[in-house]
């Protein structure tokens, strides 16, 4: 999507050096991705202290709430997890 915006030159210069990014577009997109990722982390942190894991990595079961109603979590490998390596 094409958008024209006015950006503080000093701030853009700092962002370009921080990367280092080749283009202003790269710097702006990196900043937008960072904001989106931080929002996702805040959403995840809302669960801090509210989940209890029973079992091991091979077959995790999550229990939540005071009644500890059990919900089975799928046994899908985590993204980026290397399997079969020793």
Phi, psi and omega in degrees: 000133180271129180217134176256126179222156176261123183239137177305126185295320179295318179296317179297319179298317178297318180294319181297321180286329183294331186288296346285140181258146181280329182228160176296323179300316179300317181295316180295317179296322178296320178295319179294320178296320179298316178299317180295319180294318179297322177296320178295319178297318179299322179296318179294319182295341176299337182272355182304127179078002183252353180244144177233125181263128172245141179104194180242184181297334183286328182214072183288145173233130180259132173243136183230159173074172182295324181282349181053050176292133187270140175227123181282133178263141182298154183265036178284141178293146178293149178297131178088351180288132179265120182260148175079007178262146180234000000 
